Amino acid sequence: MAESPHINEVRSALLDTLRDLRNKENPMDIKRALAVAQVAGVLVESAKVENEYLKLTGQDQSKFLEIPPDPAVAHLGTTVQPGDRNGITSITRHRMGG
């Protein structure tokens, strides 16, 4: 069974696209880059909806947004557990626009 998608995959794909666009010898086709950006935008919007749903239902976990365990330190017993706030006591949300 495939792993659940994660926001890190979106970030990685966008950074790969940016790298490919900047490649002077073999730049990515603009239409393809726009398609990647559009799909990434839809994924980000779905993450926003998921975040609002979690907030409204009082949940604090999301497989798409939570920090995945780091296999490099898993043997140390220091992986992040779902719901672990890692010392974060508050979050300030800033919104742009009117």
ZIHUUR-V353974 format. One line per field, one symbol per residue. phi: phi as a letter, one per 40 degrees, with the letter a starting at -180 (. if undefined). psi: psi as a letter, one per 30 degrees, with the letter a starting at -180 (. if undefined). Layout:
phi->???
psi->???
This chain:
phi->.ccccadcccdccccccccccccccacccdcccccccccccccccccccccccccccgcbbaccbcccdcccbdccgbcccdgccfgcbabbbbbbgb
psi->kllklkfeeeeeeeeeeeeeefjfeikkkeeeeeeeeeeeeeeeeeeeeeeeeeeegglgkkfeflkkkjffgeffgglkkkfkfhfkflkkkkkla.
